[in-house]
Amino acid sequence: MKLLRIALPLLLSSITLMASAQGRGPLRIGVFSGATGDTAEVAAQEARKQGLEVRIVEFSDWTTPNAALDAGDLDANYFQHQAFLDNAIKQRGYKLKSIDVGVLSTFGLFSTKVKRVEDLKEGARLGIHNDASNQARALRLLEKNGLLKLRPGVGNWATIDDVVENPKKLKFVEIEGTQLVRSLGDIDIAVLSPFTLVAAGKPELANNALLYSRGDDVYYAGQFVVRSNEPVDPRFTQFVKIYHESPAVRQAIHKAFANNDKLYSLPWLAK
């Protein structure tokens, strides 16, 4: 079953009306295209075998899934890490919360022009997320690997304005996260998640980062999110359990990360 691609809230409203006309309707879960969408659809297929009807609603941006969930056009979403959710709540006042954890993708420094960090030339153009949470994660990765130094105490909310030492004189190019892969040809290096490269048909590049995060930043693991001002739908709890336990989902996750378990981890296994 193909993923349902929806971009406009108006179309989401029509889905809501259709679901209402049929009674309770299927469980509607918003995802972003790529690894989360593909693996969530596999979980939905497994759920249907257990009598749980699930509709996966795929988005091409990182803003609408939270807006749609907060407005009641979705029952849940699965596309963001906790840092992104915290920032969205802070900025927009959403009444949302995470109820469980999903996949943790590593972050990496990638380039189609440079083979080693040591080969980076002074003044290299570095593509970096323009959203606060992912920009901070990228900067902290660069700091851990000695490429820059941040102002003390900025923690998970560092921005490029907090860079106090930049020995390579890197030139930061802020780019929307969904566009970073497409921008690789126009910049020298970029920090992003390897699954976006796999989804873009670049698995070899995903497996050959100049450096990777070390898998200890669970704050950036994907989250299963619902509205915080309503009881948690037990159907979604069942869906999350299927996602965590299904061998078919586990296989889909591995495939989404170029069959390389060094590119991701499953934090729920450590609980």
C-alpha angles and dihedrals in degrees: 000000000000119000114258109244114208127168107167129066088221090065090046089056090055089054089052091053092048091051091049091051090057095049118250092356129200123315105266115213122181119215140168119246114265130036098357093045095047095046093044090054090054089051089049090054090051090048092054089057086059092050096259112129112213130179116201111209112198124206132192096210137053098231107058099057092065093041090050093048093047090050092051097249090119132038094215143339138219115192110092142068124235094261091056091046092049090052093047091052091047094048101039106022095238117176095226137130140181118245099183145358131260135183122337111215118201119236120229144185108238136184140171090201107041125059101188136026088235089062094060109124123222110270096023114169110244121196113217135174115269094212117092101237098047093040089057092049091051093048093049090051090052091047093051088055096049099251095120144351127236130211108271116262100020092114117162094000102058118143132189086265088067094061106115099169125036108166094176090048089231114195109224117219111192111214134172107262094238090057100047095094092052090050097057092098092056098048135046101235139357139193114226145127115283093226089069088059092049090050089051091054096258104116094145090058090046088058094048109057120159085233139348136211113257100241094248096107099091089160083080098053117119116268134214102226134196137165111287096211095062135060113268111262106242088218090065091049087054091049092052090050090053091048091052097044108031116107088207091057091046089054091048091051091051091050092048088058096051091264088288115127090194089073096062146012136208106232094187089069089065094056 
